[in-house]
């Protein structure tokens, strides 16, 4: 089985996205208007955590969508990256959020805003 050749321009764009954004979400739609329930769940989790992140709509760019699948070796969307590393899709992000593991990861990376005591 041969791996499809990746478009170097699109790979460079992905690498730039990951370099420019400590947290990057490739999703269907935008944070303001997610186009699928799975993307919406991840957007809501990130909103609850109060972290800034970059995003890109894979529906508006089929070449980005396919290249990301090959780049990450992850076939589905959304795809959440932290510090350039793929964390996973909706189910993984939801499980990590529920267990506190996502907050721990973001805290360890100095990406989670300090919590104010009540």
Order of alpha helices (4+ residues) and beta strands (2+ residues): alpha-beta-beta-beta-alpha-beta-alpha-beta-beta-alpha-alpha
